Amino acid sequence: MIIMKKILQIVVISLFLCNFTYADTMEELLNNKYKITKEELVKFDRYAQKIFTLKKGKQVKICTIEIHQVYGVSSNTKCVTP
């Protein structure tokens, strides 16, 4: 059951990173009055992904930040429009 959950999480994150239109950075979206409506943490063996859902009216953006055990938080955020 846990393995299936991890596989599903990997598939969902891969879809967000590969098949959707890229948006601005998370900082730019927050400056443009988007609000964080949901936060999730997906853990893997050597790193984790923090996933943020941002909304402004009916517009939705999904942003991810990588957190590595050795390097810490990545400075690059990836935001997509689902």
Number of C-alpha atoms within 10 A of each C-alpha: 6 7 8 9 10 14 11 12 15 14 12 11 14 11 12 20 17 10 11 12 11 17 15 15 16 23 10 11 19 15 10 10 12 19 17 18 11 11 13 11 14 15 13 13 7 9 15 18 19 16 20 20 18 22 18 15 8 5 10 16 21 22 25 25 19 19 20 15 10 8 9 11 16 12 9 11 16 18 25 21 16 13
